[in-house]
Amino acid sequence: MVYRKFVKRLLDLLLAIPMLIILLIPLIIVGIIIKLTSEGPVLFIQERYGRNSKPFALYKFRSMTNKAPVKANSDFKDITSYVTPFGMFIRKTSVDELPQLWNIIRGDMSFIGPRPLAKTDEKVLSLRKQNGGDQVLPGISGLAQVNGRNNLSDEDKAAYDAKYAAHLSFRVDMLLTVETFVSVLERDGVFKETVDGDKSGKNMARHNDESVDVSSKG
């Protein structure tokens, strides 16, 4: 409870503030490249839903064209046709998520937690309310992200979010942080793909009375 209520937030601030300062120049360069290579704003700002399903403004680098329809990633038949060339790079490397350091500093988000979703993900948002997955701050990465990301069904996403909320601890957050780096390096689950769930391997991270799946799936 101490970690959930106080330590997690303190660690977020101790990491996010120095990171934003150190990365300020690279972030500005990324913004300039986005502006020079495609029409539209540098940042993609969208209303998302966080802890207790309360809305807030989420910040990302824009990776899609102005012609892209507003809907969930999983609903696109060919999302890559709407992604700019430079947008493809920042999505695959997760650089597009870095402006969310400001969301962390503001207290809207944490580094680790369920992904903050928009109204287009209404089903997952509803399931989170039912299973308690919305009782923690959303994160840049979380249990669902290292277990398939956009390849997961709505039910699986909500189930992973509920599992994280129930087992939130320092050890779980550290395990998910490591898994996140692995997923980014493997460019895992960036776009929706056909996944054979029966054939995908899973490694269970077990500790004391908790058991949380932090495996990565392609």
Secondary structure, 3 states (H helix, E strand, C coil): CHHHHHHHHHHHHHHHHHHHHHCHHHHHHHHHHHHHHCCCCCEEEEEEECHHHCEEEEEEECCECCCCCCCCHHHCCCHHHHECHHHHHHHHCCHHHCCHHHHHHHCCCEEECCCCECHHHHHHHHHHHHHCCCCCCCEEECCCHHHCHHHCCHHHHHHHHHHHHHHCCHHHHHHHHHHHHHHHHHCCCCCCCCCCCCCCCCCEEEECCEEEECCCCC
